[in-house]
């Protein structure tokens, strides 16, 4: 039985990797590679030429030369053009994601992105300087964020600030609010005909983020978030979620499958040619196989028919089963419902594979 519609598929190839090893990243810390444009074209050709048992191929394809950090390579302009040529018309669209690392190092990058066009760009903070450098695992990351914001504004792109709230940043939140007003971000975005957005949330406990549980805030910590920050945040504190014990009141009786999903049907190819569905963290239990050793046919059938262990559990397991096994009835840490299910799926996967994360 086929479970996935193959009318469209995005293919994200980790050609160069990422300059950061962010502690929150749900994609984890995979090896940086150095694929050539020839490698990228060969991968694309395999997806373009694939057909199923009835001779039908994938309806439309979108190819992306990055998976973790967009535009990390110096030839990002050429790669953008290549993505357009390889993809179905209109399918290699630009997301509201740019390389903050490059924005701070390449003065021509923001004007190039603005011409695509790009209207806004997300920038991630973990608090003020010490906390953001810690969270990004790179000294200078906070200053890069500020310089990137300036270059975006100059190019006509609105920066959108994302702040991950942890126990480490609670003492600096008043300073964070002052920074926003000192930089006049609301006023400067309005002058561009855009809106400055800032939002706060917790960290999804998968990939690198699973190791951040010790700094996840609880209900008492949430009360320390200054009103001045909440008032200017897009969703207030809604994205921080509720205590686990509160969510368990309903999830312990929920027979539905975990149902984790992506915004668009897509797969990711690592520097080692391992392929993962873009549903959850790229961990062993979600792995579809290896493009070199298993071949495109086996990988796409595994994706289509959901035969990877994580995909099977995601379809045929139940939230109740996960809650009974991994839920903490005394848990006071805050989770969005979907993030709590992500944590349980991670715990299930680690147990299923004997700890191979």
N, C-alpha and C positions, 0 to 999 in steps of 0.2 A: 504493500500500500504506500502510495506517495503522500508525503505530508507537507512538502514545500512546493509552492508555485515557482516554477523556473522561468517566469516571464522576464524577470530582471535579477541581476546579481552584481553587487559591487565587489571588486577585488582590490584589496589594499596590500601593497608589497613593501616590506620594511627594508628599502634599499640601503639606507645609511644608518638608521637607528635614531638615537636621541642623545642630546648633550647632558640630560638630567637623569636622575634616578629618584624621582619624586616619591615620597613616602606614601602618598595617597593613591598612586597610579594603579588603576584596576588592570592595566596591561602588564604589570610586573616589570622586571628588570632583565630583559632579554639581551643577548649579545648584539652589539653593533656590528653590522656587516658592511660590505662595500660592493654591492651588486653593480654591474655595468648596465648601460642602457640596452645592450644586447640581451642580457639576462632578463630584464624587464619585458622586452618584446617577446622573448621566447615563452615566458610565463603567460603573457596575454594570449599568444597564439594557441596555447593549449586549451584555454577556456573558450576561445572563439570557435575552435574546431571540434569541440566535444559534442557528441550526440548520444542520446539515450538508446534504449533497446528498440524504440520505434523509429529511430533516425531523426528525432527532434532535438534541436539544440537549445541554448539559452536565448530567450527572446531579445533582451538588450543587456549590454554589459557596460559597467563603468570601471575604469582602471585608475588607480591612484598610486603614485610613486612613493608614498609614505604611509606609515601605519601609526607611529608614535609621535614623532615631531615633524610637522609639515615644513617643507622647504628647507630642510637641514643642509642639503647639498648646495654647493656654490652654483651649480647649473640649474637652479630651480626654474628659471624662465624656460629653458629648453625642455625640461621635464614636464612643465605645464602644457606646453605645446604638444608634446608627445602624448600626454594623457588624452588630449582632445582628439588626436588622430586615431588613437587606438580604441577609444570608447564610442559607444553609440551616441548619436547627436544629442547634446544637452545632458548627458549622463555623468560627465566628469565635472560636476559643479563644485564651486568653491564653498566650503563651510565657513562658519564664523570662527575659524581657528587659523591663527597664523603662528609663526615661530617667534616667540618673545626673544629667544636667544639671538635670532637674526635681526629682529627689529632694533636691538641694542647695538648691533655691530655693522649693519649695512644700511647706510642712509638712503639708498635707492629702493630699498625693499618696500617700505610703506607706500610710496607713490605708485609703485608697480601694482601692489595689491589693491589700492584704491581704484585703479583703472579697470579691474576685472569685471564688475566692481565688487568691492567689499565694503559694507556699511558699518560693521561693528566687529570687534575682536575681543575675545575673552582673555583675561589675565588673572592668574591664580596667586593668591596670597595665603599665608598661614598665620598672619599677624603682621607685626612690624619687622624690622630688619633681621634680628637674630632668629625669630621664629620662622620667617620665610626662607632664609638661607638654610636653616635646619630642615625644613619640610621639603625643599627642593634638592637637598643634599649637594648644594653648590654655592660656594661663597660668591657673593656679588649678585645673586638672583634677585634680591629685593631691589637693588639699584637698577638692575636691568629692567624690572617691571616699571619703574618710574620713568626711565628713559624711553622705553617702548611706548608708554602712554603719551608722552610728549610728541613723539614722532608720528603716532597714529593721529593725534589731534591736528597736527600740522598738515597731514595728508588728507584730512577730511573724514577720517574714520573714528567712530566713537569707541573708546575703550569701555569694556564691561568688566567690572571687578568682581571676582569670585573669592570669597573668604571662607576657608575651612576653619570652623570653630573647634578647637581642642582645649584641653586643660592648660596647654602651654601658652596660649595667647590671651587668656582671659584678662590678665593684668594690663594688657596693652591696647584694649579696644577703644578706650577714650582717645588715645593717641591716633588710632586708625581713623576715627571719625574726624579729628582735627586735620589730619592729612588730606582727606577728601575735600574739606572746605578750604584749606589753605591753597590747594591746587585749583580751586574753583571749577571742579569737574562738571558740576551741573550746568553752570553758566556757559562754559566753553563748549559743551556738547550742544546746548540749545542754540548757540551761535552758528552751529553747523546744520541746524534743522533736525537734530537728533536728540535722543534722551540718554542721559547718563544713568546706567543701571548698576546697582551693587546688590549682591545677594549672598546670604550666609547659609551654610549647610554643614552636615556631617560627612564623614568619609565612608564610602562604600567598603565594607569589610571583605574584600576579595583582592587578589593580586597582592601588590605591596601593602594595600590598605588593611589587609587582615592583621598585620603586625602592629597596627596603630590602635588596637582596642584598649590598651592601657591608658591612652590619653583621650578616649572618647568621653564626652561630657555626660553628666547625669542631670536630673531635674534641678538639683540644687545649683549646679554650675550655670544652667540656663538662666536662673534668676539674677546672675551677675552680669548678664549682657546689658549694656547701657541702653536706655530708652532712645537716646539720640541716634544710635545705630539702627535699632529696630525700625524706627520711623522712616528711615530712608531706604530700607531694604525692600526689594521687589516683592517678596513673599513674607516679609516679616520673619518670624521664627518658624514658620510652618515646615520648612524643609529639614529642620532638626529632628522632627518626629516626636515620638512618645516613649516612655519607659517600656522596656521589653515586657515586664510583668503585665502592663496594661494591654499591649498588643496581643499577648498570649490568651487573653480572655476570649477572643474570637478565633484566633488562628489554631488553637487546640481542637477546634471543632470544624475546621475548614477542609472538606474532602477534595477540593479542586487541586489540580496539579500546580507545581511551582510557576510554570508559565512564563519564565524569564524570556525576554524578547529584545530585539534590536529595532532601532528606528527604520532601518532599511535592511533588506536581505543582503548579507555580505559575508565574505570570508577574508581572513588575514593570512599572509604568507610571511613567515619569519625569515631572518637571515640564514637560517639552517634549512629552509624550505619546509618546515613544519606548518601545517595548515589548520586553522581554528575557525569555528563559526563565530561571528561577531554578536554573540548572545551574552556571554559572560567572560570572566577572566580566561586568558589563554593558558589553562592548566592541563595537565596530562589527561584528566577525565573528560575534557571537552575536545581533545585533539582528534581531528579527522584522519590524520596520517601524514605522510611525507611525500611531497610532490615528486621528488627524485626516485625514492625507493618503492613507493606504492602506486604512483601514477595517477593521472587526472581522473580516470574513469572511476577508480575505487573511491577517491576523495569526494567527488561530486555525488556519487550514489550514497555514500555515508551521510553527506550533508542533507541530501534530498529525503532519504528514508530515516534519518535521525537515529543512526545506529551507534554513534559514539556514546559511551556510558553516561556522560552528563546530559546529552540530548534525550536519551531514553528516560532517565530519571525526571527530567524537566517535563516530559510529556505524560508519563505513566505513573509517577510517584504522586504523593499527596503532601500538601502543606501540613496537614495534621500529623502525618508520619514524621516529618522533619521536626515539627514543634515538640512532639512527644520525646523525640530522641535527643534534641539539642537545645530546646528552650530552657530558659532559666526563670522559674516562676517567681524568684526574688530579684530578678534583674532590674536595675534602676537606670542603666545606661540608655540614652536616647537613640532611637532608630526610626527611620522611615520604614514603613512596612516592607517595601521591596528590598531595602538594604538588609533588613533582618533575614529575609528569605535568602538573600545572597550569602549571608554569613553561614546559614545552615547548609546551603548547597556546597559551600567551601568545606565545611566540616565533614559533610557526607563524602565529598570527593577525596579528601585527604585520607579518610578512613577506607574508602573503597580501594584506593591505590596503595594502601599501606604506608602513607606518609609521603609519597612522591608528589610534591607540589610543583 
